[in-house]
Amino acid sequence: MLLARRLAEAGVPAIQVTWHRLGTWDTHGNNFNSLKGQLLPRFDHCLAALLADLEQRGMLDQTLVVVYGEFGRTPKINSKSTPGGRDHYPRCMTMLMAGGGVKGGMSYGETDEFGFQAVVNKTHVHDIHATILHLMGIDHEDLSYFHQGRQETLTDIHGRVIKEICA
């Protein structure tokens, strides 16, 4: 995270931090012990330090921080693993966005009481991509490229900017 902040200070426009050192986030087994014991406390500390660091340097307003995984996790425990874990789940997931033109201190979207389905402000990955591009000053419908015999946009024919989360 410190290196990411230094790269941002140096003007690098896009930085990806991949978190592998502390173990796997793929918690099909031992989900709760892994998250509670080492993954989340260390990650929370590092993320909070990054955000505070960017804020202190006056960089948070122009730096978009996005935290997500490639899948959500099942709302039910995987009974085949001991101790219990949670499997990949494409229907619902959580992500965090901070700085860079995003409203702070809010949540957007809700699931049903069990976490099985999105029920309020359903959002597709195309919407997330369109919103990130918008926050970077790029119109996802204007930027196109030729691919497999046709012009395509970065979000194909889908995606809407989620204006409700934009400051």
Secondary structure as GFF3:
##gff-version 3
##sequence-region A 1 167
A	DSSP	alpha_helix	2	9	.	.	.	ID=ss1
A	DSSP	alpha_helix	31	34	.	.	.	ID=ss2
A	DSSP	pi_helix	35	39	.	.	.	ID=ss3
A	DSSP	alpha_helix	40	56	.	.	.	ID=ss4
A	DSSP	three_ten_helix	60	62	.	.	.	ID=ss5
A	DSSP	beta_strand	64	67	.	.	.	ID=ss6
A	DSSP	beta_strand	72	73	.	.	.	ID=ss7
A	DSSP	beta_strand	88	89	.	.	.	ID=ss8
A	DSSP	beta_strand	96	99	.	.	.	ID=ss9
A	DSSP	beta_strand	110	111	.	.	.	ID=ss10
A	DSSP	beta_strand	118	120	.	.	.	ID=ss11
A	DSSP	alpha_helix	125	135	.	.	.	ID=ss12
A	DSSP	beta_strand	144	147	.	.	.	ID=ss13
A	DSSP	beta_strand	150	153	.	.	.	ID=ss14
A	DSSP	three_ten_helix	163	165	.	.	.	ID=ss15
###
